[in-house]
Amino acid sequence: MINYRSLKKLLGETSLERKCRLLFGVALMILITTSFWMYASRTRQLVEAQQVARAHSLVPEILWRKHMQDFMADEESDPADDGNEQPETADTQDDAPQAVWPVEYRKKIRDVQEFKMGVTWDLILAGDTPADDFAQESLLAFRSSPNEDKRYQIVENEDSVRELHYFEAIRPYPSCLPCHNGANAVRFAGEDVIAMASVEIPLTEVDNELKMNRAILFFFGTVTTIVAMLVAYIIVRYIIVKPVLHLKDVSDEIARGNLNLRAEINTGDEFEELSQAFNRMLRHMTTVNDELRGVNDNLDAKVDQLAQANMELFRSNALKDEFLATMSHELRTPLNSILGFSDVLSNSQSLDNRQKRYVQNIQTSGRNLMVQINDLLDIAKIESGQMKLQPGALVLSDLVDAQCSQIMPLADQKNIELKVQYPAEPIPELWQDSGKIRQILTNLLSNAIKFTPEGGRVRVTTAILPDDMFQVCVEDTG
């Protein structure tokens, strides 16, 4: 049995036209089959009910025939011609009125007896025992229930032919009691069952007609289904699928780059509105595409300008690096000479105090200028990516003490308190570039002394951080 997932996969991978035809065909077959089955069942019930009504209508004729048979039998055996009267019938003839039937009418009665009703009938007396079980049950039911007068069933005989077995209770009317309640007869009350009529109607012709009716229904159902499927195919193919395929073809062409193509659907319904909306979307997409192309052109121009600016910047940086390298070389040479001669002059014993002060100023200014030149070179190296680290063993406390000792004269000149604070646990030996750390610490201390007012305070603290990190902090009140 096909489950929901398989059915969904089957319908999902099928085209719209096939799905519409399949669903419409299944729904149409279900509707036609259900309606024709209900119609055939109802027709069969009506035909069977008609046969039951026919059997019921035959009961009075059966009674009439039975009375005529008994009457004709009594007439043929009656010795009235001889003038002798049977003793056993004398009382009955006295009690029940007798009719005189003409000879012509008797002949007609005999002709009626030869009339074939097309059914098998019998009249079972109240005291008889029927051979059929259902007939026996019906007779007992009629005796026990005064309100129940008829029962029937449809069975198949030995030849597999369906037959209707109909049984109806015969209860006496007031006009029947004088004849049936003779001197020697059994006395009956008004609600007693005096007999039971049995009618057996073969349903061969009825079944043949029903089969013919079902064949006609099947034929017209098949023709209706074929015509409906043909109409559904035309509707789906030319009203639903054709506009959708046109939109699909247009979208495929647009995907290939043909943006000038438009959908042309003139059906006057929702598909035409859909095509108009599709064309509006195409026009909007074309407009946006043109705007985007213009923005891209402007962006390309900006990118070109930026590239040119970057090239100019690169050349400027190269010129700057070259200039710094040249200037540092050109400046260091005379500056080293100045510092060398100032050192020679400072060691001379023939200088007075004022001349020594001048020499000291020359040395201080020269060293400061050398520091600035080195800083410029370091910045140039950092920007050009030529700065290289040279790690080695480093004791952080020794480096901090040395740098603080060098900067202490500047702090004393401005009356600034310079204090170094170490953690309780000594910092282990580090593996760092001592020159770079010394330069960083010197710059920090110089800035702190420079921007701290006279009488201020500068504090240097060190600490060990998690993940093998250390910290050197320079705090000032400037």
C-alpha positions in Angstrom: 0.0 0.0 0.0 1.3 3.5 -0.9 2.0 5.5 2.2 1.8 9.3 2.5 5.5 9.9 1.9 5.4 7.9 -1.4 2.3 9.6 -2.5 3.8 13.0 -1.7 7.0 12.2 -3.6 5.0 10.9 -6.6 2.8 14.1 -6.7 5.7 16.4 -5.9 7.9 15.1 -8.8 5.0 15.3 -11.2 4.2 18.2 -13.4 1.2 20.5 -12.7 -0.7 19.2 -15.6 -0.4 15.6 -14.5 -1.2 16.3 -10.9 -4.4 18.2 -11.9 -5.5 15.4 -14.2 -4.6 12.7 -11.7 -6.4 14.4 -8.8 -9.4 15.3 -10.9 -9.6 11.8 -12.3 -9.4 10.2 -8.9 -12.0 12.5 -7.4 -14.3 12.0 -10.5 -14.0 8.2 -10.3 -14.8 8.3 -6.6 -17.8 10.5 -7.1 -19.2 8.6 -10.1 -18.5 5.2 -8.5 -20.2 6.3 -5.2 -23.2 7.9 -6.9 -23.7 5.0 -9.3 -23.3 2.4 -6.5 -25.8 4.2 -4.3 -28.2 4.5 -7.3 -27.8 0.8 -8.1 -28.3 -0.2 -4.5 -31.3 2.0 -4.2 -32.7 0.6 -7.5 -32.2 -3.0 -6.3 -34.0 -2.2 -3.0 -36.9 -0.6 -4.9 -37.1 -3.6 -7.2 -37.1 -6.0 -4.3 -39.7 -3.9 -2.5 -41.8 -3.9 -5.7 -41.6 -7.7 -5.8 -42.7 -7.8 -2.2 -45.6 -5.6 -3.0 -46.4 -7.8 -6.0 -46.4 -10.8 -3.7 -48.7 -9.0 -1.3 -51.1 -8.1 -4.1 -51.3 -11.7 -5.2 -52.6 -12.9 -1.8 -56.3 -12.0 -2.4 -56.1 -13.7 -5.8 -54.6 -16.7 -4.2 -57.5 -16.8 -1.7 -60.0 -16.4 -4.5 -58.4 -19.2 -6.5 -58.3 -21.5 -3.4 -61.9 -20.8 -2.7 -62.8 -21.5 -6.4 -60.8 -24.7 -6.4 -62.6 -25.9 -3.2 -66.0 -24.9 -4.6 -65.5 -26.6 -7.9 -64.3 -29.7 -6.1 -67.5 -29.6 -4.0 -69.7 -29.1 -7.0 -68.2 -32.0 -8.9 -68.6 -34.4 -5.9 -72.0 -33.1 -4.9 -74.8 -35.9 -5.3 -77.6 -33.3 -5.6 -78.6 -34.8 -9.0 -79.7 -38.0 -7.3 -81.4 -36.2 -4.5 -79.1 -37.7 -1.9 -77.2 -35.5 0.6 -74.0 -36.4 2.2 -74.4 -36.6 5.9 -71.1 -35.1 6.7 -72.0 -32.0 4.7 -75.6 -31.6 5.7 -74.8 -29.6 8.7 -72.4 -27.5 6.8 -74.9 -26.8 4.1 -77.5 -25.8 6.6 -75.2 -23.5 8.5 -73.3 -21.9 5.5 -75.2 -20.4 2.6 -74.6 -22.0 -0.8 -74.4 -20.2 -4.1 -75.7 -21.6 -7.3 -73.1 -21.1 -10.1 -74.2 -21.2 -13.7 -72.5 -23.6 -16.1 -71.0 -20.9 -18.2 -69.4 -19.3 -15.1 -68.0 -22.6 -14.0 -66.4 -23.0 -17.4 -64.8 -19.5 -17.0 -63.6 -20.5 -13.5 -61.8 -23.5 -15.0 -60.3 -21.3 -17.7 -59.0 -18.9 -14.9 -57.5 -21.8 -13.1 -55.4 -22.5 -16.2 -54.2 -18.9 -16.2 -50.5 -18.9 -15.3 -49.5 -16.3 -12.7 -45.8 -16.8 -13.2 -45.3 -17.5 -9.5 -45.5 -20.5 -7.2 -48.1 -20.2 -4.5 -49.6 -22.3 -1.7 -52.0 -21.9 1.1 -50.8 -23.5 4.3 -53.5 -24.1 6.9 -53.0 -23.2 10.5 -52.8 -26.8 11.6 -50.2 -27.8 8.9 -46.5 -28.1 9.5 -44.5 -26.3 6.7 -41.5 -28.1 5.3 -39.4 -24.9 5.1 -37.8 -23.7 8.4 -38.4 -20.0 7.6 -42.0 -20.8 6.7 -42.4 -22.6 10.0 -40.8 -19.7 11.9 -43.1 -17.3 10.1 -46.2 -19.3 11.0 -45.2 -19.4 14.6 -44.5 -15.6 14.5 -47.9 -14.9 13.0 -49.6 -17.0 15.7 -47.7 -15.3 18.6 -47.9 -11.7 17.3 -51.3 -10.4 16.1 -49.6 -7.3 14.8 -47.2 -9.2 12.4 -48.9 -10.2 9.2 -46.1 -10.7 6.6 -42.5 -11.9 6.4 -40.1 -12.5 3.5 -36.6 -13.5 2.5 -34.5 -13.7 -0.6 -32.6 -17.0 -1.1 -30.8 -18.9 -3.8 -32.2 -22.3 -4.9 -30.2 -25.3 -6.1 -29.8 -23.7 -9.6 -28.2 -20.5 -8.0 -31.3 -18.6 -9.0 -32.5 -16.0 -6.5 -36.1 -16.4 -5.3 -38.4 -14.3 -3.1 -40.2 -16.3 -0.4 -43.1 -14.3 0.8 -45.4 -15.4 3.7 -48.6 -13.6 4.8 -50.9 -14.4 7.6 -54.6 -15.0 6.7 -56.9 -13.8 9.4 -60.7 -14.2 9.2 -62.9 -11.3 8.4 -66.4 -11.2 10.0 -67.9 -12.3 6.7 -65.6 -15.4 6.7 -66.8 -16.7 10.1 -70.2 -18.0 9.0 -68.6 -20.3 6.4 -65.6 -21.5 8.4 -67.4 -21.8 11.8 -69.8 -24.6 10.8 -71.1 -27.3 13.1 -68.2 -29.6 12.4 -65.6 -27.0 11.7 -63.0 -25.6 14.0 -64.1 -22.4 15.7 -62.0 -19.3 14.9 -61.9 -15.9 16.6 -61.3 -12.7 14.7 -57.5 -12.5 15.4 -56.7 -16.2 14.9 -54.5 -17.3 12.0 -56.6 -19.7 9.8 -53.9 -20.1 7.1 -50.7 -18.6 5.7 -50.2 -17.7 2.1 -46.9 -18.6 0.6 -45.6 -17.0 -2.6 -42.4 -17.9 -4.3 -41.3 -15.4 -7.1 -38.2 -16.2 -9.1 -36.0 -13.1 -9.6 -34.3 -14.2 -12.7 -35.8 -11.6 -15.0 -35.4 -9.0 -12.3 -31.7 -9.8 -11.8 -31.2 -9.7 -15.6 -32.8 -6.3 -15.7 -30.7 -5.2 -12.8 -27.6 -6.5 -14.5 -28.6 -4.7 -17.7 -29.2 -1.5 -15.6 -25.7 -1.9 -14.0 -24.1 -2.4 -17.4 -25.8 0.7 -18.7 -24.7 2.6 -15.6 -21.1 1.4 -16.0 -21.2 2.3 -19.7 -22.5 5.8 -19.1 -20.1 6.2 -16.1 -17.2 5.3 -18.3 -18.3 7.6 -21.0 -18.9 10.4 -18.5 -15.4 9.8 -17.0 -13.7 9.9 -20.4 -15.6 13.0 -21.5 -14.9 14.7 -18.2 -11.2 13.8 -18.3 -11.0 15.1 -21.9 -12.7 18.4 -20.8 -10.4 18.6 -17.8 -7.4 18.0 -20.1 -8.4 20.8 -22.3 -9.1 23.1 -19.4 -5.8 22.3 -17.6 -3.8 22.3 -20.8 -5.0 25.5 -22.4 -6.3 27.5 -19.5 -3.9 26.7 -16.7 -0.7 25.1 -17.9 -0.2 27.1 -21.1 0.0 30.5 -19.4 2.3 29.0 -16.7 4.6 27.5 -19.4 4.7 30.8 -21.1 5.8 32.5 -17.9 8.4 29.8 -17.4 9.8 30.3 -20.9 10.0 34.0 -20.3 11.7 33.6 -17.0 14.2 31.2 -18.6 15.1 33.7 -21.3 15.5 36.4 -18.7 17.8 34.1 -16.7 19.9 33.8 -19.9 20.3 37.6 -20.1 17.5 38.6 -22.4 16.0 41.3 -20.2 14.0 42.9 -23.1 11.5 40.0 -23.2 8.0 40.4 -21.7 5.2 38.1 -20.9 2.1 38.3 -23.2 -1.0 36.7 -21.7 -4.4 38.0 -22.8 -6.8 35.7 -20.9 -8.7 38.4 -19.0 -8.3 36.5 -15.7 -5.8 36.2 -12.9 -3.1 34.9 -15.2 -3.2 38.1 -17.1 -2.8 40.0 -13.9 0.1 37.8 -13.0 1.8 38.5 -16.3 1.3 42.2 -15.8 2.8 42.0 -12.3 5.6 39.9 -13.8 6.3 42.6 -16.4 6.3 45.3 -13.7 8.8 43.3 -11.8 11.0 43.0 -14.9 10.8 46.7 -15.5 11.8 47.4 -11.9 14.6 44.9 -12.1 15.9 46.5 -15.3 15.8 49.9 -13.7 17.5 48.6 -10.6 20.1 46.8 -12.7 20.9 50.0 -14.6 21.2 51.9 -11.4 23.4 49.2 -10.0 25.5 49.3 -13.1 26.0 53.0 -12.7 26.9 52.6 -9.0 29.4 49.9 -10.0 30.9 52.2 -12.6 31.3 54.9 -9.9 32.7 52.4 -7.5 35.2 51.2 -10.1 36.3 54.8 -10.6 36.6 55.3 -6.8 38.6 52.1 -6.6 40.9 53.3 -9.3 41.3 56.6 -7.5 42.0 54.8 -4.3 44.5 52.5 -6.0 46.3 55.6 -7.4 46.2 57.2 -4.0 47.7 54.1 -2.4 50.4 54.1 -5.0 51.2 57.7 -4.2 51.1 56.9 -0.5 53.4 54.0 -1.1 55.8 56.1 -3.0 55.6 58.8 -0.3 56.3 56.3 2.4 59.3 55.0 0.4 60.5 58.6 0.0 60.0 59.2 3.7 61.9 56.1 4.7 64.7 57.0 2.3 64.7 60.6 3.7 64.8 59.4 7.3 67.6 56.9 6.6 69.5 59.6 4.8 68.9 62.3 7.4 69.7 59.9 10.3 73.0 59.1 8.7 73.7 62.7 7.8 72.7 63.9 11.3 74.4 61.1 13.3 77.8 61.8 11.7 78.1 65.4 12.9 76.2 64.7 16.1 78.6 61.9 17.0 81.4 64.3 16.3 79.8 67.0 18.6 79.3 64.4 21.3 82.8 63.1 21.0 84.4 66.6 21.2 82.1 67.5 24.1 83.4 64.5 26.0 87.0 65.5 25.2 86.2 69.1 26.4 84.5 67.8 29.6 87.7 65.9 30.5 89.9 69.0 30.0 91.3 70.6 33.2 91.7 74.1 31.8 88.0 74.9 31.6 86.4 77.1 34.2 83.0 76.4 35.7 81.0 78.4 33.1 82.8 76.6 30.2 82.1 73.2 31.9 78.4 74.1 32.2 78.4 75.0 28.5 80.0 71.7 27.6 77.5 69.8 29.8 74.6 71.6 28.0 76.2 70.5 24.6 76.3 66.9 25.8 72.7 67.0 27.1 71.3 68.5 24.0 73.3 66.2 21.8 72.1 63.1 23.6 68.5 64.3 23.5 68.8 64.9 19.8 70.3 61.4 19.4 67.3 59.9 21.2 64.9 61.7 18.9 66.8 60.6 15.9 66.7 57.0 17.1 62.9 57.3 17.8 62.3 58.5 14.3 64.3 55.5 12.9 62.4 53.1 15.1 59.0 54.5 13.9 60.2 54.2 10.3 61.2 50.6 11.0 57.9 49.8 12.6 55.9 51.2 9.7 58.0 49.4 7.1 57.8 46.1 9.0 61.6 46.0 9.4 61.6 46.0 13.2 63.0 42.7 14.5 62.9 41.4 18.1 66.1 40.0 19.7 64.8 38.1 22.8 67.2 37.1 25.6 67.3 36.5 29.3 65.9 39.5 31.3 65.6 40.3 35.0 62.7 42.8 35.0 63.6 44.3 38.4 67.2 45.1 37.3 65.9 46.7 34.1 63.3 48.9 36.0 65.9 49.9 38.6 68.4 50.9 35.8 65.9 53.0 33.9 64.6 54.7 37.0 68.2 55.5 38.0 68.8 57.2 34.6 65.6 59.2 34.8 66.1 60.2 38.5 68.1 63.4 37.8 65.2 64.7 35.7 62.8 63.9 38.5 65.0 65.6 41.1 65.2 68.8 39.0 61.3 69.1 39.1 61.1 67.9 42.7 59.1 64.8 41.6 58.9 61.8 43.8 59.8 58.6 41.8 58.8 55.4 43.5 59.2 51.8 42.4 56.9 49.1 43.8 57.5 45.3 43.3 55.1 42.4 44.1 55.7 40.3 47.2 56.6 37.3 45.1 59.7 38.0 43.0 59.3 38.0 39.3 61.1 35.1 37.6 63.6 35.6 34.8 61.9 36.6 31.5 62.8 35.8 27.9 62.2 39.1 26.1 63.9 41.8 24.0 65.5 43.9 26.8 66.4 46.7 24.4 62.8 47.2 23.3 61.4 47.0 26.8 64.1 49.4 28.0 63.1 51.9 25.3 59.4 51.6 26.0 60.0 52.1 29.7 62.3 55.1 29.0 59.6 56.7 26.9 56.9 56.1 29.5 59.1 57.6 32.3 60.1 60.6 30.2 56.5 61.4 29.4 55.5 61.0 33.0 58.3 63.4 34.2 57.6 65.8 31.3 53.8 66.1 32.0 53.9 65.9 35.8 54.0 69.3 37.5 56.7 70.2 40.0 56.2 68.5 43.3 54.2 65.7 41.8 54.5 61.9 42.1 55.4 59.1 39.6 55.0 55.4 40.6 56.3 52.4 38.7 54.7 49.0 39.6 55.3 45.5 38.2 53.1 42.4 38.4 52.7 38.8 37.0 49.4 38.1 35.1 47.8 34.8 34.2 48.7 33.0 31.0 52.4 33.8 31.3 51.9 37.6 31.1 53.7 40.4 33.0 52.8 44.0 33.5 54.8 47.2 34.0 52.6 50.2 34.9 53.8 53.9 35.1 51.3 56.1 37.0 51.7 59.9 37.4 49.7 62.8 38.8 50.1 64.9 35.7 
